[in-house]
Amino acid sequence: LDTSVIIDGRILDIANTRLFDAPLIVPRFVLNELQLIADSSDKLKRNRGRRGLDILNKMQTNSVVDVDIDDTPPPGVEINTEVDHKLVAFSKNCDGRLVTNDYNLNKVAELQGVSILNINELANAVKAILLPGETLEMKIIQEGKEYGQGVGYMEDGTMVVVENGQKFIGKTIPISVT
């Protein structure tokens, strides 16, 4: 697991589905990076780091999820090397799949022959598909970018732009998919 996917938190829910049939490995250097972020003087970074540590703790105490902290140093990289490079080397060395939501890390790892599971791609793959003509109820939360538009969100967090929806901000209305 990389740092960003732990902080993101969806990995816990995914692991709870028993999708993984092997232990989830967190290299020690990822845990160290989480701690460094949690100790940051920047409040936003500190909160993200603490969230990551909380998620990791929940995963370790969960009877369904098998998580191991691995102290093996990645081969061929120096100790001060950037975490992303260490992750790629670590994953290659153990013939593992790198779980991330970091687009750039995803591309770099693929170029180096490392198998990837990108959580964002997984989330997109399991989103509900709505077809033109389908109707649903949508609470309009805010105005859109274009004149008269309203914006609402589906349960999975997908943003929906509603034409002529601005006048319904704060209300739940029936909408039709176009």
C-alpha positions as CSV (number, residue, x, y, z in Angstrom):
1,L,0.0,0.0,0.0
2,D,1.3,3.5,-0.7
3,T,0.8,6.4,1.6
4,S,-1.9,8.2,-0.4
5,V,-4.2,5.1,-0.6
6,I,-3.9,4.7,3.2
7,I,-4.8,8.3,3.9
8,D,-7.7,8.1,1.3
9,G,-9.2,5.4,3.5
10,R,-11.3,3.6,0.9
11,I,-8.8,0.7,1.1
12,L,-10.3,-0.3,4.4
13,D,-13.8,-0.7,2.9
14,I,-12.4,-2.5,-0.1
15,A,-10.4,-4.9,2.1
16,N,-13.5,-5.6,4.2
17,T,-15.1,-7.0,1.0
18,R,-12.5,-9.8,1.1
19,L,-11.3,-8.7,-2.4
20,F,-7.7,-9.4,-1.4
21,D,-6.6,-13.0,-0.9
22,A,-3.1,-12.1,0.2
23,P,-1.9,-9.9,3.1
24,L,-1.7,-6.1,2.5
25,I,1.9,-5.1,3.0
26,V,2.8,-1.6,4.3
27,P,6.6,-1.1,4.0
28,R,8.1,0.5,7.1
29,F,9.2,3.6,5.0
30,V,5.5,4.2,4.2
31,L,4.6,4.0,7.9
32,N,7.5,6.4,8.6
33,E,6.2,8.8,5.9
34,L,2.7,8.7,7.5
35,Q,4.2,9.6,10.8
36,L,6.2,12.4,9.3
37,I,3.0,13.8,7.7
38,A,1.1,13.4,11.0
39,D,3.9,15.4,12.8
40,S,3.7,18.2,10.2
41,S,3.4,21.8,11.4
42,D,0.8,22.3,8.6
43,K,-2.6,21.6,10.1
44,L,-4.1,20.1,6.9
45,K,-1.1,17.8,6.4
46,R,-1.1,16.8,10.0
47,N,-4.8,15.9,9.8
48,R,-4.2,13.8,6.7
49,G,-1.3,12.0,8.4
50,R,-3.3,11.3,11.5
51,R,-6.2,10.0,9.3
52,G,-3.8,7.7,7.6
53,L,-2.5,6.4,10.9
54,D,-6.1,5.9,12.1
55,I,-7.0,4.0,9.0
56,L,-4.0,1.8,9.3
57,N,-4.8,1.1,12.9
58,K,-8.4,0.1,12.0
59,M,-7.0,-2.2,9.4
60,Q,-4.6,-3.9,11.8
61,T,-7.3,-4.5,14.4
62,N,-9.9,-5.7,11.9
63,S,-10.3,-9.5,11.9
64,V,-11.1,-9.5,8.1
65,V,-8.1,-7.5,6.9
66,D,-4.6,-9.0,7.0
67,V,-2.0,-6.2,7.2
68,D,1.7,-6.7,7.7
69,I,4.3,-4.0,8.3
70,D,7.4,-5.0,6.4
71,D,10.9,-3.8,7.4
72,T,12.6,-5.1,4.3
73,P,14.6,-2.3,2.7
74,P,13.9,-2.0,-1.1
75,P,16.9,-3.3,-3.0
76,G,19.1,-1.0,-5.1
77,V,17.8,2.3,-3.5
78,E,19.4,4.5,-1.0
79,I,17.8,5.3,2.3
80,N,17.1,8.9,1.4
81,T,15.4,8.0,-1.9
82,E,11.9,9.4,-2.5
83,V,9.1,7.1,-1.1
84,D,7.5,6.5,-4.6
85,H,10.8,5.1,-6.0
86,K,11.2,2.9,-2.9
87,L,7.6,1.6,-3.4
88,V,8.3,0.7,-7.0
89,A,11.5,-1.1,-6.1
90,F,9.9,-2.8,-3.1
91,S,6.9,-4.0,-5.2
92,K,9.2,-5.3,-7.9
93,N,11.4,-7.1,-5.4
94,C,8.5,-9.0,-3.7
95,D,6.6,-9.5,-7.0
96,G,3.7,-7.7,-5.5
97,R,0.9,-5.5,-6.8
98,L,1.2,-1.8,-5.8
99,V,-2.1,-0.4,-4.5
100,T,-2.3,3.4,-5.0
101,N,-4.6,6.3,-6.1
102,D,-1.6,8.4,-7.2
103,Y,-1.8,8.8,-11.0
104,N,1.8,9.6,-11.5
105,L,3.1,6.8,-9.3
106,N,0.7,4.5,-11.2
107,K,2.3,5.5,-14.6
108,V,5.9,5.3,-13.3
109,A,5.3,1.8,-11.8
110,E,3.6,0.5,-15.0
111,L,6.6,1.7,-17.0
112,Q,8.8,-0.3,-14.8
113,G,6.7,-3.4,-15.1
114,V,5.0,-3.3,-11.6
115,S,1.5,-4.5,-11.4
116,I,-0.9,-1.8,-10.1
117,L,-4.3,-1.7,-8.5
118,N,-5.5,1.9,-8.7
119,I,-8.3,2.6,-6.2
120,N,-9.7,5.4,-8.4
121,E,-10.0,3.1,-11.4
122,L,-11.6,0.5,-9.2
123,A,-14.1,3.0,-7.9
124,N,-15.0,4.1,-11.5
125,A,-15.4,0.5,-12.5
126,V,-18.0,-0.2,-9.9
127,K,-20.0,3.1,-10.3
128,A,-23.6,2.8,-11.1
129,I,-24.3,3.3,-14.8
130,L,-27.2,5.5,-15.6
131,L,-28.7,5.5,-19.1
132,P,-30.4,8.4,-20.9
133,G,-34.0,8.6,-19.9
134,E,-33.6,7.1,-16.4
135,T,-35.0,9.2,-13.6
136,L,-33.9,9.6,-10.0
137,E,-34.3,12.0,-7.1
138,M,-31.4,14.4,-6.6
139,K,-30.9,17.1,-3.9
140,I,-29.5,20.2,-5.5
141,I,-26.7,21.4,-3.3
142,Q,-25.1,24.4,-5.2
143,E,-25.1,26.3,-8.4
144,G,-23.1,25.0,-11.4
145,K,-20.6,26.8,-13.5
146,E,-22.9,27.7,-16.3
147,Y,-26.0,29.9,-16.0
148,G,-29.0,28.2,-14.4
149,Q,-27.2,25.0,-13.5
150,G,-27.6,23.2,-10.2
151,V,-25.2,20.6,-8.8
152,G,-26.1,17.5,-6.8
153,Y,-24.2,14.3,-5.7
154,M,-25.1,10.7,-6.0
155,E,-24.5,8.4,-3.0
156,D,-21.1,7.3,-4.3
157,G,-20.0,10.9,-4.5
158,T,-20.5,11.3,-8.3
159,M,-21.2,15.0,-9.1
160,V,-24.3,15.6,-11.2
161,V,-24.9,18.8,-13.1
162,V,-28.6,19.6,-13.4
163,E,-29.7,22.0,-16.2
164,N,-32.1,24.6,-15.0
165,G,-31.5,23.3,-11.4
166,Q,-30.2,26.5,-9.8
167,K,-33.7,27.5,-8.7
168,F,-34.0,24.3,-6.8
169,I,-30.9,24.7,-4.5
170,G,-31.7,23.1,-1.2
171,K,-34.5,20.9,-2.6
172,T,-34.8,17.3,-3.7
173,I,-36.2,17.1,-7.2
174,P,-36.8,14.4,-9.8
175,I,-34.3,14.6,-12.6
176,S,-33.9,12.7,-15.9
177,V,-30.5,11.6,-17.2
178,T,-29.6,13.0,-20.6
